Amino acid sequence: MKAPLTLSLLLVLGACGSDTPADPTEAGQMAVQAGDHQAAVGHFDTALASLSAGTPEHTEVAIARCRARAYVDSSAAREDFMMLAGATDLEEKAYRDMIRDLFNGGADGLLEAVNVVDAGLKKFPESEKLQKYLEKLKAEAAKAEGGALNKDRKSTRLNSSHTVISYAVFCLKKK
């Protein structure tokens, strides 16, 4: 009688546990949905440690980690993504998703998004969707050049020295 009661109690207590799922990938996805990108990166790191490198699951979680990191550290997110892109054959959608997250991650992500667009266009030169992102980024960089981005001492200017794309170069203005 004591064993079934103990087992029942453990099952009930287990069901009443935390809202954090046992699967770190799922926990990372939930953190992203909640806007907690730093926590998501940690969950994805945990998931990556348990997955074999080179598997589709590992690549999928690594992309999710890069996308979450875009909101925390855009430069490091871009570097991680470019290393992943160099080591695996990513689809065009992965580039588009990363560009969107870098851009939406804040003003510092604009330059990083431009770099990812450039890499994506080198791999997918006929992509109309990447061309549209390029035009959108150029427009945002031009708007920022005019001082419309924000008033936190950061400005953007276009650098047309690159043959494929105009880079947005961020400069801190001294007061």
PyMOL commands that set and color helices and strands:
alter all, ss='L'
color gray80, all
select helices_A, chain A and resi 2-15+24-33+37-50+56-69+74-87+92-104+109-123+128-145
alter helices_A, ss='H'
color red, helices_A
select strands_A, chain A and resi 154-159+167-172
alter strands_A, ss='S'
color yellow, strands_A
deselect
rebuild
show_as cartoon
